Amino acid sequence: MSGRRRDPVLAGVDVGTTHCKAALCTPDGTVLAQAQRRTPVDASGHAHDVAQLCRAALEALAACTAQAGCGPDAVGITGMAETGAPLDADGDPLLPALSWSDPRPAAHAERLRREHGAAELHEATGVLPSAKVPLAKWLWLSEEHPEAVRRMRTWAGAADLVAHALTGVVGTDATFAQRTMAWDVHTGAWHADLLALAGLGVDRMPAVHPPGTAIGHIGAATAAALGVAPGAPVVVAGHDHLVGAWAAGVREAGESADSMGTAEAVVTLADAAPDARATGRQGMSYGRHVDGARWCTVAGMSSSGALVEWFCDRLLGLAHASPEERYRRFAALVEQAGDGPTGVCVEPYLYGRSAPAPDPARRLAVHGLEARQGLAELAKALLEGASYQARWMAEVQGELAGGSPHTVTLLGGSVRQRTWAMIKAAVSPWRTLRCDAPDAACLGAAAWAGAALGLDPAAPVAARRPVGAPPAAADAYQRAYRTVFLPTVTAPATGSRPPADPASGATS
């Protein structure tokens, strides 16, 4: 044997709303092992026991090390933004982690909007007031749990909590900090005046580390329990949508990522910050990309894959079926609808529209369904409506950035639906690529973990391939987008009512 030292093994962990996922890979992105565990949540669906949340993420990581027969030399962690918990001076949680979807801070978000101005807050912080932002959560906590706020030594987001479980250190990344509504996206510093509204100070916020910088190292006891080497650096890689986009190769100005899941986020990169007032009017957020260099504009659609879930639950009676069975049945039904546009226009808003042209009272609506059509056409029309909406978001982001994106990369679990990806390509005037990596966010987190070892975080890139559509179908879909979808969704809504889900638009 030559005794040549093996290449480093990198781990990526994604603390998601539905699942905690982990992957091990080599520095070039070759995946060695993957695992996932269900994200624990309480009966309300809006809070996570901190110990259980960390356990699920670390069990997924341990399962990967068991599969691969080796442990990582560095660990990167990504995950959902806005979810977090207050920790005391000993690092123990004072309350369960409050989910981004928790509606209870809504009144405090409205107070922020009323007293401090939504446009002014957005210009300074990059985000609009909503129940999901941690600043609104802190205001709610100061009123409902004042003792917890008094004892709070620091705040830790979902990814930060897992990093703390590994290292005993609390730290975060700027792409998480910029989701709090207390971080200045222009100066890269905490807003002391905004924190003071909740009785907090900068000293009680987590340290924000530069991209690819370790917040700490895995201790011996934790390493032994996980079957990994002690001393491995741990990096909080950043917001999952952005980390996944990075892994999918979306890194330069003029490129967009369409992150497709239960909710959907469209992210467009630029070399400069967009016009804040115009971006805010469109219901979009902005801030730095994970590399700290590019700027990104983010638009969210809360009901993307959720439309499919709604259809399977309510119309196909599959509420108790396995995800695999639901996917198989839905995909088979869509194939029965034939080629080309259905002629049915769906407004894809289960919980209101957050962007563009925000309209929280907008509702799911179906136009033009004919008597000869049935469930197959309706199923496909849901995918068409969501695809039109994603094009609209990317198109407006391009206008804000000074030009339409030249490529849009699709990523996320929904890309498995072949017809959906084809419709996305047909609807869009730009080049459409598909990233087939099932866990792009894990791969991106691993890439940024490698930076702590001196490796190039740009080296791993998930495979992408072009998605095409027949020219006739593309012409028909783009014509329907211009002449039917846009006029329909921008016309005054009828029969609207306030959204039932206060966290609508949660991905933006």
C-alpha positions as CSV (number, residue, x, y, z in Angstrom):
1,M,0.0,0.0,0.0
2,S,1.3,3.5,-0.8
3,G,-0.1,5.0,2.4
4,R,-1.5,8.0,0.4
5,R,-3.8,10.1,2.5
6,R,-7.4,9.8,1.4
7,D,-9.3,12.7,0.2
8,P,-11.4,14.6,2.8
9,V,-15.0,13.5,3.4
10,L,-17.5,16.3,3.7
11,A,-20.9,16.2,5.4
12,G,-23.9,18.4,4.7
13,V,-26.9,18.5,7.0
14,D,-30.2,20.2,6.0
15,V,-32.6,21.0,8.9
16,G,-35.8,21.2,6.9
17,T,-39.5,21.8,7.7
18,T,-40.5,18.3,6.8
19,H,-37.2,16.3,7.0
20,C,-33.8,16.6,8.4
21,K,-31.4,15.3,5.7
22,A,-27.7,14.5,5.7
23,A,-25.2,13.5,3.0
24,L,-21.5,12.6,2.9
25,C,-19.6,13.5,-0.3
26,T,-16.1,13.9,-1.6
27,P,-14.6,17.4,-2.4
28,D,-15.8,17.0,-6.1
29,G,-19.4,16.4,-5.0
30,T,-19.5,12.6,-5.4
31,V,-22.2,11.4,-2.9
32,L,-21.1,8.6,-0.6
33,A,-24.1,8.3,1.6
34,Q,-27.5,9.9,2.2
35,A,-30.1,9.6,5.0
36,Q,-33.1,11.5,6.4
37,R,-35.3,11.6,9.5
38,R,-38.7,13.2,9.9
39,T,-38.5,16.7,11.4
40,P,-40.3,16.5,14.8
41,V,-43.0,19.0,15.4
42,D,-45.6,19.5,18.1
43,A,-49.4,19.1,17.7
44,S,-49.8,22.7,16.6
45,G,-47.4,22.2,13.7
46,H,-45.6,25.4,14.6
47,A,-43.0,24.4,17.2
48,H,-40.1,21.9,17.6
49,D,-38.7,20.4,20.7
50,V,-35.1,21.5,20.5
51,A,-33.6,18.2,21.7
52,Q,-35.7,16.2,19.4
53,L,-34.9,18.4,16.4
54,C,-31.2,18.1,17.0
55,R,-31.5,14.4,17.5
56,A,-33.2,13.9,14.2
57,A,-30.5,15.8,12.3
58,L,-27.7,14.0,14.1
59,E,-29.3,10.6,13.6
60,A,-29.4,11.3,9.8
61,L,-25.7,12.3,10.0
62,A,-24.8,9.1,12.0
63,A,-26.7,7.0,9.5
64,C,-24.6,8.4,6.7
65,T,-21.3,7.6,8.6
66,A,-22.6,4.1,9.1
67,Q,-23.4,3.7,5.4
68,A,-20.1,5.0,4.2
69,G,-18.0,3.4,6.9
70,C,-16.2,6.6,7.7
71,G,-16.9,10.0,9.3
72,P,-16.6,13.5,7.9
73,D,-13.6,15.7,8.1
74,A,-15.9,18.8,8.2
75,V,-19.6,19.4,8.6
76,G,-21.8,22.1,7.0
77,I,-25.3,22.8,8.2
78,T,-28.1,24.5,6.3
79,G,-31.8,24.6,6.9
80,M,-35.0,26.6,7.2
81,A,-34.7,30.2,8.0
82,E,-36.7,32.1,10.7
83,T,-37.2,29.1,12.9
84,G,-35.3,29.4,16.2
85,A,-35.2,29.2,20.0
86,P,-33.9,31.4,22.8
87,L,-31.0,29.8,24.8
88,D,-30.0,30.6,28.3
89,A,-26.4,31.2,29.6
90,D,-25.7,27.5,29.7
91,G,-26.9,27.0,26.1
92,D,-30.1,25.3,27.2
93,P,-33.4,26.1,25.3
94,L,-35.8,28.2,27.3
95,L,-38.7,27.3,25.0
96,P,-39.3,25.0,22.0
97,A,-38.0,26.3,18.7
98,L,-40.7,28.5,17.1
99,S,-41.3,27.6,13.5
100,W,-41.3,30.1,10.7
101,S,-45.0,29.1,10.2
102,D,-46.1,30.1,13.7
103,P,-48.9,32.6,13.2
104,R,-48.9,34.0,16.8
105,P,-46.6,37.0,16.1
106,A,-48.8,38.3,13.4
107,A,-50.1,41.2,15.5
108,H,-46.6,42.3,16.3
109,A,-45.6,42.2,12.6
110,E,-48.6,44.5,11.9
111,R,-47.4,46.7,14.7
112,L,-43.9,46.9,13.0
113,R,-45.5,47.7,9.7
114,R,-47.7,50.4,11.2
115,E,-45.2,52.1,13.5
116,H,-42.0,51.8,11.6
117,G,-43.1,51.5,8.0
118,A,-42.9,48.3,5.9
119,A,-40.9,50.1,3.1
120,E,-38.5,51.6,5.5
121,L,-37.9,48.3,7.3
122,H,-37.5,46.4,4.0
123,E,-35.0,48.9,2.7
124,A,-32.8,48.5,5.8
125,T,-33.2,44.8,6.4
126,G,-34.2,43.2,3.1
127,V,-37.4,41.6,4.4
128,L,-41.0,42.7,4.8
129,P,-42.8,42.5,8.2
130,S,-44.6,39.2,8.7
131,A,-45.4,36.8,11.4
132,K,-42.4,34.6,10.4
133,V,-39.6,37.1,11.0
134,P,-37.7,36.6,14.3
135,L,-38.1,40.3,15.2
136,A,-41.9,39.8,15.3
137,K,-41.3,36.6,17.3
138,W,-39.1,38.4,19.8
139,L,-41.7,41.1,20.3
140,W,-44.3,38.4,20.9
141,L,-42.0,36.6,23.3
142,S,-41.3,39.8,25.3
143,E,-45.1,40.1,25.8
144,E,-46.1,36.5,26.3
145,H,-42.9,35.0,27.8
146,P,-41.0,37.9,29.4
147,E,-39.1,35.7,31.8
148,A,-37.7,33.7,28.9
149,V,-36.6,36.9,27.2
150,R,-35.0,38.2,30.4
151,R,-33.0,34.9,30.7
152,M,-32.2,34.7,27.0
153,R,-28.5,34.8,26.4
154,T,-28.7,34.3,22.7
155,W,-31.0,33.3,19.8
156,A,-30.2,30.2,17.7
157,G,-31.8,29.4,14.4
158,A,-32.6,25.8,13.4
159,A,-29.2,25.2,11.8
160,D,-27.5,27.0,14.6
161,L,-29.1,24.7,17.1
162,V,-27.7,21.6,15.4
163,A,-24.3,23.3,15.1
164,H,-24.4,24.0,18.9
165,A,-25.3,20.4,19.6
166,L,-22.1,19.4,17.7
167,T,-19.8,22.0,19.1
168,G,-21.2,23.7,22.2
169,V,-20.8,27.0,20.3
170,V,-23.6,29.3,18.9
171,G,-22.9,31.0,15.7
172,T,-24.7,31.7,12.4
173,D,-24.3,32.9,8.8
174,A,-25.3,36.2,7.2
175,T,-28.0,34.6,5.0
176,F,-29.8,33.5,8.2
177,A,-29.2,36.9,10.0
178,Q,-30.7,38.7,7.0
179,R,-34.0,36.9,7.5
180,T,-34.4,38.2,11.1
181,M,-35.5,41.8,10.2
182,A,-32.8,42.9,12.6
183,W,-29.7,42.7,10.3
184,D,-28.6,45.5,8.0
185,V,-28.0,43.8,4.7
186,H,-25.9,46.8,3.5
187,T,-23.5,47.2,6.4
188,G,-23.5,43.6,7.6
189,A,-24.3,44.4,11.2
190,W,-27.1,44.0,13.7
191,H,-29.6,46.9,14.0
192,A,-29.4,47.9,17.7
193,D,-32.4,50.1,17.4
194,L,-34.6,47.3,16.1
195,L,-33.4,44.8,18.6
196,A,-34.2,47.3,21.4
197,L,-37.9,47.2,20.4
198,A,-37.9,43.7,21.9
199,G,-35.7,44.6,24.8
200,L,-32.7,42.9,23.3
201,G,-29.2,44.0,22.4
202,V,-26.5,43.1,19.9
203,D,-24.7,41.2,22.7
204,R,-27.6,38.7,22.7
205,M,-27.5,37.9,19.0
206,P,-25.4,35.0,17.6
207,A,-22.0,35.8,16.2
208,V,-22.2,36.0,12.4
209,H,-19.3,34.3,10.7
210,P,-18.0,34.9,7.1
211,P,-18.9,32.3,4.5
212,G,-17.1,28.9,5.0
213,T,-15.8,29.8,8.4
214,A,-16.1,27.2,11.2
215,I,-18.1,28.3,14.3
216,G,-16.5,25.6,16.3
217,H,-15.2,22.0,16.3
218,I,-16.8,18.7,17.2
219,G,-16.0,17.6,20.7
220,A,-14.7,14.2,21.7
221,A,-17.8,12.9,23.4
222,T,-20.1,14.0,20.6
223,A,-17.7,12.6,18.0
224,A,-17.7,9.2,19.7
225,A,-21.5,9.1,19.9
226,L,-21.8,9.9,16.2
227,G,-18.9,7.8,15.0
228,V,-17.0,10.7,13.6
229,A,-13.5,12.1,14.1
230,P,-13.2,14.7,17.0
231,G,-12.0,18.1,16.0
232,A,-13.8,18.3,12.7
233,P,-14.8,21.9,11.9
234,V,-18.5,22.8,11.8
235,V,-19.8,25.5,9.4
236,V,-23.2,27.1,9.4
237,A,-23.5,27.3,5.6
238,G,-26.7,29.4,5.3
239,H,-30.3,29.5,4.2
240,D,-31.3,26.3,2.5
241,H,-32.8,27.9,-0.7
242,L,-29.5,29.8,-1.3
243,V,-27.3,26.9,-0.3
244,G,-29.2,24.6,-2.7
245,A,-28.9,27.1,-5.5
246,W,-25.2,27.3,-4.9
247,A,-24.8,23.5,-5.2
248,A,-26.9,23.6,-8.4
249,G,-24.4,26.0,-9.9
250,V,-26.4,29.2,-9.6
251,R,-23.6,31.6,-8.7
252,E,-23.3,34.4,-11.2
253,A,-25.4,37.5,-12.0
254,G,-28.2,36.8,-14.4
255,E,-28.8,33.2,-13.1
256,S,-31.9,32.1,-11.3
257,A,-32.8,29.1,-9.2
258,D,-36.3,27.7,-8.9
259,S,-36.4,25.7,-5.7
260,M,-39.4,23.5,-5.9
261,G,-40.9,21.8,-2.8
262,T,-44.0,22.1,-0.7
263,A,-43.4,25.8,-1.1
264,E,-41.4,27.3,-3.9
265,A,-38.8,30.0,-4.0
266,V,-37.3,31.8,-7.0
267,V,-33.9,33.3,-6.5
268,T,-32.2,35.6,-9.0
269,L,-28.6,36.8,-8.6
270,A,-27.2,40.2,-9.5
271,D,-23.9,42.1,-8.9
272,A,-25.7,44.9,-7.1
273,A,-28.6,45.3,-4.7
274,P,-32.0,45.8,-6.4
275,D,-34.0,48.9,-5.9
276,A,-35.4,48.3,-2.4
277,R,-38.6,50.2,-2.7
278,A,-39.5,48.5,-6.0
279,T,-38.6,45.1,-4.6
280,G,-40.7,45.7,-1.5
281,R,-43.7,46.7,-3.6
282,Q,-43.5,43.4,-5.4
283,G,-43.5,41.5,-2.1
284,M,-39.9,40.2,-2.5
285,S,-36.9,40.1,-0.2
286,Y,-33.3,40.7,-1.0
287,G,-29.9,40.2,0.5
288,R,-26.5,38.5,0.0
289,H,-25.9,35.2,-1.7
290,V,-24.1,32.5,0.3
291,D,-20.7,33.6,-1.0
292,G,-21.2,37.1,0.5
293,A,-20.4,38.6,-2.9
294,R,-23.5,38.5,-5.1
295,W,-26.9,39.9,-4.3
296,C,-30.0,37.9,-4.6
297,T,-33.7,38.7,-4.8
298,V,-36.1,36.1,-3.4
299,A,-39.8,35.5,-4.2
300,G,-41.9,32.9,-2.6
301,M,-45.0,30.9,-3.4
302,S,-46.4,29.1,-0.4
303,S,-48.5,26.7,-2.4
304,S,-46.5,24.9,-5.0
305,G,-46.1,21.3,-4.1
306,A,-48.8,22.0,-1.6
307,L,-51.2,22.2,-4.5
308,V,-50.4,18.7,-5.4
309,E,-50.8,17.6,-1.8
310,W,-54.2,19.4,-1.6
311,F,-55.3,17.6,-4.8
312,C,-54.2,14.2,-3.6
313,D,-55.8,14.6,-0.2
314,R,-59.1,16.3,-1.2
315,L,-59.8,15.0,-4.7
316,L,-58.0,11.6,-4.9
317,G,-58.6,10.5,-1.3
318,L,-54.9,9.8,-0.7
319,A,-54.5,11.5,2.6
320,H,-53.2,8.4,4.3
321,A,-51.2,7.0,1.3
322,S,-47.4,6.9,1.3
323,P,-45.6,9.7,-0.5
324,E,-44.5,7.3,-3.1
325,E,-48.1,6.2,-3.8
326,R,-49.3,9.7,-3.9
327,Y,-46.6,10.7,-6.4
328,R,-47.2,7.7,-8.6
329,R,-51.0,8.2,-8.7
330,F,-50.7,12.0,-9.4
331,A,-48.1,11.5,-12.1
332,A,-50.1,8.9,-13.9
333,L,-53.2,11.1,-13.8
334,V,-51.3,14.0,-15.3
335,E,-50.0,11.9,-18.2
336,Q,-53.6,11.2,-19.1
337,A,-54.2,14.9,-19.9
338,G,-52.3,14.7,-23.1
339,D,-49.8,17.1,-24.6
340,G,-49.9,20.9,-24.7
341,P,-51.9,23.4,-22.5
342,T,-55.1,22.2,-21.0
343,G,-56.9,25.4,-21.7
344,V,-57.7,25.6,-18.0
345,C,-56.3,28.6,-16.0
346,V,-55.6,28.0,-12.4
347,E,-54.7,30.8,-10.0
348,P,-52.4,28.8,-7.7
349,Y,-53.0,30.6,-4.4
350,L,-54.1,28.3,-1.6
351,Y,-53.0,30.9,1.0
352,G,-52.9,34.2,-0.9
353,R,-50.2,35.7,-3.1
354,S,-47.0,37.1,-1.6
355,A,-45.2,38.0,-4.8
356,P,-45.4,39.6,-7.3
357,A,-48.2,42.1,-6.8
358,P,-48.9,40.9,-3.3
359,D,-52.5,40.0,-2.6
360,P,-53.0,38.1,0.6
361,A,-56.7,37.7,-0.1
362,R,-56.2,36.0,-3.4
363,R,-57.5,32.4,-3.5
364,L,-57.2,29.2,-5.5
365,A,-59.4,29.6,-8.5
366,V,-60.1,27.5,-11.6
367,H,-61.2,29.2,-14.9
368,G,-62.3,27.5,-18.1
369,L,-62.7,23.9,-17.0
370,E,-65.1,22.4,-19.5
371,A,-67.7,19.6,-19.0
372,R,-65.6,17.2,-21.1
373,Q,-62.6,17.6,-18.9
374,G,-62.0,16.0,-15.5
375,L,-59.4,15.2,-12.8
376,A,-56.6,14.6,-15.3
377,E,-56.9,18.0,-16.9
378,L,-57.3,19.7,-13.5
379,A,-54.2,17.9,-12.1
380,K,-52.2,19.1,-15.1
381,A,-53.7,22.6,-14.9
382,L,-52.4,22.9,-11.3
383,L,-48.9,22.3,-12.6
384,E,-49.4,24.8,-15.4
385,G,-50.7,27.5,-12.9
386,A,-47.7,27.0,-10.6
387,S,-45.4,27.1,-13.6
388,Y,-46.9,30.4,-14.9
389,Q,-46.6,31.8,-11.4
390,A,-42.9,30.9,-11.2
391,R,-42.2,32.5,-14.6
392,W,-43.9,35.7,-13.4
393,M,-41.7,35.8,-10.3
394,A,-38.5,35.3,-12.3
395,E,-39.6,37.8,-14.9
396,V,-40.2,40.5,-12.3
397,Q,-37.0,39.7,-10.6
398,G,-35.2,40.2,-13.9
399,E,-36.9,43.6,-14.3
400,L,-35.7,44.5,-10.8
401,A,-32.1,43.3,-11.6
402,G,-32.0,45.1,-15.0
403,G,-32.6,42.1,-17.3
404,S,-34.3,38.8,-17.6
405,P,-32.4,35.8,-16.3
406,H,-30.5,33.9,-19.0
407,T,-30.9,30.5,-17.2
408,V,-33.2,29.2,-14.6
409,T,-32.2,26.0,-12.8
410,L,-34.9,23.8,-11.3
411,L,-34.1,22.0,-8.1
412,G,-35.9,20.2,-5.3
413,G,-38.1,17.1,-4.9
414,S,-40.7,18.3,-7.4
415,V,-38.3,18.0,-10.4
416,R,-39.1,14.3,-10.3
417,Q,-42.4,15.1,-11.9
418,R,-41.3,14.9,-15.6
419,T,-44.3,16.8,-17.0
420,W,-43.9,19.6,-14.5
421,A,-40.3,20.2,-15.6
422,M,-41.4,20.2,-19.2
423,I,-44.1,22.7,-18.6
424,K,-41.6,25.0,-16.8
425,A,-39.4,24.8,-19.8
426,A,-42.2,25.4,-22.2
427,V,-43.6,28.4,-20.3
428,S,-40.2,30.1,-20.0
429,P,-38.4,32.2,-22.7
430,W,-35.0,31.5,-21.1
431,R,-32.9,28.4,-20.9
432,T,-34.2,25.9,-18.3
433,L,-31.9,23.5,-16.6
434,R,-32.8,20.7,-14.1
435,C,-30.6,19.7,-11.2
436,D,-31.4,16.1,-10.4
437,A,-29.5,15.9,-7.1
438,P,-32.2,15.0,-4.6
439,D,-30.5,16.9,-1.7
440,A,-28.8,19.9,-3.3
441,A,-28.9,21.8,-0.1
442,C,-26.9,19.0,1.7
443,L,-24.4,19.1,-1.2
444,G,-24.1,22.9,-0.9
445,A,-23.6,22.7,2.9
446,A,-20.9,20.1,2.4
447,A,-19.2,22.4,-0.1
448,W,-19.0,25.2,2.4
449,A,-17.8,22.8,5.1
450,G,-14.9,22.1,2.8
451,A,-14.0,25.8,2.8
452,A,-13.1,25.4,6.5
453,L,-10.5,22.9,5.3
454,G,-9.1,25.2,2.7
455,L,-11.0,23.5,-0.2
456,D,-12.7,25.5,-2.9
457,P,-16.5,25.7,-2.1
458,A,-17.1,26.1,-5.9
459,A,-15.6,22.7,-6.7
460,P,-18.7,20.5,-6.1
461,V,-21.4,21.2,-8.6
462,A,-24.5,19.0,-8.9
463,A,-25.1,17.7,-12.4
464,R,-27.5,19.8,-14.5
465,R,-29.1,19.1,-17.8
466,P,-31.2,21.1,-20.2
467,V,-35.0,20.7,-20.1
468,G,-36.7,21.1,-23.5
469,A,-40.2,21.3,-24.8
470,P,-41.6,20.9,-28.3
471,P,-41.6,24.3,-30.1
472,A,-45.4,24.1,-30.7
473,A,-46.0,23.5,-27.0
474,A,-43.7,26.3,-26.0
475,D,-45.5,28.7,-28.3
476,A,-48.9,27.7,-27.0
477,Y,-47.8,27.9,-23.3
478,Q,-46.1,31.3,-23.7
479,R,-49.1,32.6,-25.5
480,A,-51.4,31.4,-22.8
481,Y,-49.2,33.0,-20.2
482,R,-49.4,36.4,-21.8
483,T,-53.0,36.4,-22.9
484,V,-54.8,34.3,-20.3
485,F,-52.8,33.8,-17.1
486,L,-51.4,37.3,-16.5
487,P,-54.7,39.1,-17.3
488,T,-56.6,36.7,-15.0
489,V,-54.3,36.9,-11.9
490,T,-53.9,40.7,-12.2
491,A,-57.7,41.3,-12.6
492,P,-59.6,42.2,-9.4
493,A,-60.4,39.0,-7.5
494,T,-64.0,38.1,-6.7
495,G,-65.2,36.4,-3.6
496,S,-61.9,36.8,-1.8
497,R,-61.5,36.4,1.9
498,P,-58.6,36.9,4.3
499,P,-56.1,34.0,4.2
500,A,-56.6,31.1,6.6
501,D,-52.9,30.6,6.8
502,P,-51.2,33.6,8.5
503,A,-47.8,32.3,7.3
504,S,-48.7,32.5,3.6
505,G,-45.8,33.4,1.4
506,A,-43.4,31.9,3.9
507,T,-40.6,31.2,1.5
508,S,-39.9,34.8,0.5
